[in-house]
Amino acid sequence: PIPQKEPRVSAWTGLKDGLGIVVRDRLIAWVMGLNLVSMVFNFGAFTIVLPFILTKVYGGDAAFFGWMLVLFFFGAAVSNFIMLRYMPLARPGRLFLGMQLTRILIFILYWIGPALPVVIAATFLWGLNMGITSTTSRAIVQESAQERFRARILSVYNAGSIGTQPFGALILGFFIQA
């Protein structure tokens, strides 16, 4: 028999349906909730705090900031290549939570204002951390979702991740100003 196509729904309806499914699935709801909180602080730190620290504390210019961004994204790429070697992960949830905790240590390093080589290493480590956390959270959600709802659930994941970013920049912008 020919598979029947599901009736086409609007993007808003799909997002609303996905949110309902997420709320009913405890594991997916917890992972997404932790990811949303993480995104508020992580994106705000990346877009507001890091440029502030690199320019005001370390006297960096645009070229220095650009190199630090290259280093950050290089760390993220390296982490993904390393993870490919070890897929499937035995305990992605533990890895995800562990990376959340180690990110706090990285932020503390920035806060105390160590020597420049330590900041450079911390930026690479932050990139490694982000590569792991973003991959593991997405993988946990994707693997936990029922196949027929996967697209709707991932739309909620992406909307939440993108939607929280401006709030993170705003909140941490106020902290930096204070």
C-alpha positions as CSV (number, residue, x, y, z in Angstrom):
1,P,0.0,0.0,0.0
2,I,1.0,3.6,-0.7
3,P,1.8,5.5,2.6
4,Q,-0.7,8.2,3.3
5,K,0.6,11.8,3.7
6,E,-0.4,13.6,6.9
7,P,-2.5,16.7,6.2
8,R,-0.4,19.8,5.9
9,V,-0.5,22.1,9.0
10,S,0.6,25.7,9.5
11,A,4.0,26.3,11.1
12,W,2.3,27.8,14.2
13,T,0.1,24.7,14.5
14,G,3.1,22.4,14.2
15,L,5.0,24.4,16.8
16,K,2.0,24.4,19.2
17,D,1.5,20.6,18.7
18,G,5.2,20.1,19.2
19,L,5.2,22.1,22.4
20,G,2.3,19.9,23.7
21,I,4.2,16.8,23.0
22,V,7.4,18.2,24.7
23,V,5.4,19.1,27.8
24,R,4.1,15.5,28.1
25,D,7.5,13.9,27.6
26,R,9.5,14.3,30.8
27,L,12.9,13.6,29.5
28,I,12.6,15.8,26.4
29,A,11.0,18.6,28.6
30,W,14.0,18.5,31.1
31,V,16.6,18.5,28.4
32,M,15.0,21.3,26.5
33,G,14.4,23.3,29.7
34,L,18.0,23.0,30.7
35,N,19.1,23.8,27.2
36,L,17.0,27.0,27.2
37,V,18.4,28.2,30.5
38,S,21.9,27.4,29.2
39,M,21.2,29.3,26.0
40,V,20.2,32.4,27.9
41,F,23.5,32.6,29.7
42,N,25.7,31.1,27.1
43,F,24.6,33.3,24.2
44,G,24.6,36.4,26.3
45,A,28.1,35.6,27.5
46,F,29.2,34.9,23.9
47,T,27.7,38.1,22.4
48,I,28.0,40.6,25.2
49,V,30.4,39.4,28.0
50,L,33.2,37.9,25.8
51,P,33.6,41.0,23.6
52,F,33.5,43.2,26.6
53,I,36.2,41.2,28.5
54,L,38.5,40.9,25.4
55,T,38.3,44.6,24.7
56,K,38.1,46.2,28.1
57,V,40.1,43.8,30.3
58,Y,42.7,42.6,27.7
59,G,42.8,45.6,25.4
60,G,42.0,43.6,22.4
61,D,41.0,45.1,19.0
62,A,38.7,43.7,16.3
63,A,41.4,41.5,14.9
64,F,42.0,39.9,18.3
65,F,38.3,39.4,18.9
66,G,38.1,37.8,15.4
67,W,40.9,35.4,16.2
68,M,39.2,34.4,19.5
69,L,36.0,33.7,17.6
70,V,38.0,31.5,15.1
71,L,39.5,29.7,18.1
72,F,36.0,29.2,19.7
73,F,34.5,27.8,16.6
74,F,37.5,25.6,15.9
75,G,37.0,24.1,19.3
76,A,33.4,23.4,18.5
77,A,34.4,21.7,15.2
78,V,37.1,19.7,16.9
79,S,34.6,18.4,19.5
80,N,32.2,17.3,16.8
81,F,34.9,15.3,15.1
82,I,36.0,13.7,18.4
83,M,32.3,12.8,19.2
84,L,31.9,11.2,15.7
85,R,34.7,8.8,16.7
86,Y,32.8,7.7,19.8
87,M,29.2,7.7,18.6
88,P,26.8,6.4,19.7
89,L,27.5,7.8,23.1
90,A,26.8,5.5,26.0
91,R,25.6,8.2,28.4
92,P,24.8,11.4,26.5
93,G,22.8,12.8,29.4
94,R,25.7,12.6,31.8
95,L,28.0,14.2,29.2
96,F,25.5,17.0,28.6
97,L,25.1,17.7,32.3
98,G,28.9,17.5,32.9
99,M,29.5,20.0,30.1
100,Q,27.0,22.4,31.7
101,L,29.0,22.2,35.0
102,T,32.4,22.6,33.3
103,R,31.1,25.7,31.4
104,I,30.5,27.3,34.8
105,L,34.3,26.8,35.5
106,I,35.1,28.4,32.1
107,F,33.0,31.4,32.9
108,I,34.6,31.8,36.3
109,L,38.0,31.8,34.6
110,Y,36.9,34.8,32.4
111,W,35.5,36.5,35.5
112,I,38.7,36.4,37.5
113,G,40.7,37.8,34.6
114,P,43.7,35.4,34.4
115,A,46.7,35.9,32.1
116,L,46.0,36.1,28.4
117,P,47.2,32.5,27.6
118,V,44.7,31.1,30.1
119,V,41.9,33.2,28.4
120,I,42.9,31.9,25.0
121,A,42.8,28.3,26.3
122,A,39.5,28.9,28.0
123,T,38.0,30.2,24.7
124,F,39.1,27.0,22.9
125,L,37.7,24.9,25.8
126,W,34.4,26.9,25.7
127,G,34.2,26.1,22.0
128,L,34.8,22.4,22.7
129,N,32.2,22.6,25.4
130,M,29.6,24.2,23.2
131,G,30.2,21.7,20.4
132,I,29.5,18.9,22.9
133,T,26.5,20.4,24.6
134,S,24.7,21.5,21.5
135,T,25.3,18.1,19.8
136,T,24.3,16.0,22.8
137,S,21.2,18.0,23.7
138,R,20.0,17.8,20.1
139,A,20.8,14.1,19.9
140,I,19.0,13.3,23.2
141,V,15.9,15.2,22.0
142,Q,16.0,13.7,18.5
143,E,16.6,10.1,19.7
144,S,13.9,10.4,22.4
145,A,11.2,11.8,20.2
146,Q,8.7,9.4,18.5
147,E,9.5,9.4,14.8
148,R,6.1,10.7,13.8
149,F,6.5,13.8,16.1
150,R,10.3,14.3,15.6
151,A,10.0,17.3,13.3
152,R,7.5,19.1,15.5
153,I,9.6,18.5,18.6
154,L,12.8,19.7,16.9
155,S,10.9,22.8,15.7
156,V,10.2,23.6,19.4
157,Y,13.8,22.9,20.2
158,N,15.1,25.3,17.6
159,A,12.5,28.0,18.2
160,G,13.3,27.9,21.9
161,S,17.1,28.0,21.4
162,I,16.9,30.9,19.0
163,G,14.1,32.6,20.9
164,T,16.0,32.7,24.2
165,Q,19.2,34.2,22.7
166,P,18.1,37.9,22.6
167,F,17.0,37.6,26.3
168,G,20.4,36.3,27.2
169,A,22.1,39.2,25.5
170,L,19.8,41.7,27.2
171,I,20.1,40.2,30.7
172,L,23.9,39.9,30.6
173,G,24.1,43.3,29.0
174,F,22.5,44.7,32.1
175,F,25.0,42.8,34.3
176,I,27.9,44.1,32.4
177,Q,26.6,47.7,32.6
178,A,26.2,47.3,36.4
